[in-house]
Amino acid sequence: MKSSTKRYLNVFLITTVIFLLVLWLSNELSNRKITELKSLEDQIGLNILSTETRFSLLEKTSCDHVMASKDNSIGLNSELAELAKKVKFMESQLGVNNKDVISLNKYYTLLQIKDYLLTLEFHTRCNENIASILYFHKVDCSACAKQSIILDKVSSEYPEVRIYWLDKDTDTPALKTMTSLFNIKDSPALVIGEKTYNGFQSYEQIESYIPEIQKWKKEKENALKAAQTTSTKTVSTSTKK
């Protein structure tokens, strides 16, 4: 009887230790996610401040100076792409309905709109066209999932294209104004060159909407032809010798 009691007691102690360990790990992971979330929010806040500062500086800076310096490239194109991945990760970890994730999405949406306005100002003042896509999407939307895959491919093939991922369900006055200005009826919807395309758009259609892509393709083709010609001449010269 004593042996049986001792065995039950050991099982109880082991179970309690495992439960406490799991509880500790769960709290530790939750705290880490919250820390990452706060860090990401702070990073977005700094980027918003940076964008606002650059917006002010652009008014006093010559276009030649901005275009001549790689360090002065307008906007946060690479930063936005990296932030998009982190925001999506936090959504998958905490859920899209998590209040902290919702708050983060508002910050991120505001940053994207500010960056878009900055690049638009640069285009207007300096007559330097920047290929950009405003992508309005929402969570419960099967067509949006397909559209996102297409846009990921566009981003991979043409990193020069700025893609702004705007969750239509994000409750911010700035986003509501954007959807009204561009006559966004439903999701998915794309705004390219200030023209709105409601509904799913194929990869080929998106390529046709962006004139710069055709220019980039021709430049790549010409560069490839030039490289092939140089290679042929080199082989020919080597053969004669």
C-alpha positions, 0 to 999 in steps of 0.5 A: 500500500505504501509502495502504491502511495509512493508511486502515485506521489511520484507521478503527481510530483512529476506531472506538477513539475512538467505542468509548471515547466510548460507554464513557464515556457508558455509565459516566456514565449509570450513575453518574448513575442510581446517584446518583439512586437514592442521592438517592431512597433518602436522600429516603425515609429522611428521610420515614420519620424525618418520619413517625416524628416526626409519629407521636410528636407526634400522641400529644401534639397535639390533633385540633383543632390537626391538623385546623385547620392545612393544614400539619399534614395527616396523612401523606405523600399527595402525596409518596408519589404522587411517590415512586411515579413515581420508583421506577417510573422507576428500575425501568424504568431498572435493572430490577426485579432490580437489587440497588439497586432491590430495596433501594430498594423495601424502603425505599419499602415501609417508608415506605408502611406507616409512613404507613398506620399514622400515618393509621390512628392519626389515624383512631382518635384523632380519628375522622376517616376517611381513604380509603385503599387498600392495593394488593398487586401483583407483577411477573409478573401480567397482572391487576396491570397492568390493576389498576394502570391502574384505580388510576391512574384512581382516583388521578387522579379522586380525589386525596384517596384514599391508594393504597399500592403494595405489591409482594408479592414485596418480602422484608420482615418488615413486609410479610409481617405485613401480607399475613398480617393482611389474608389476602392470598392472591394478587395483585392484592388490595386492602384498603379500609376494612380489608376485603380484596378478592382478585382484579381489581376494576373502577373501579365496584367500587372506587368502591362500596367507598369511602363518601367517594366517593359523598359527594364526588360529591354535593358536586360535583353540588350545587356544579354545580347551585348554579353553574347556578342562579346563572348562570340568575338572572344571565342572567334579571336581565340580560334584564329590564334 
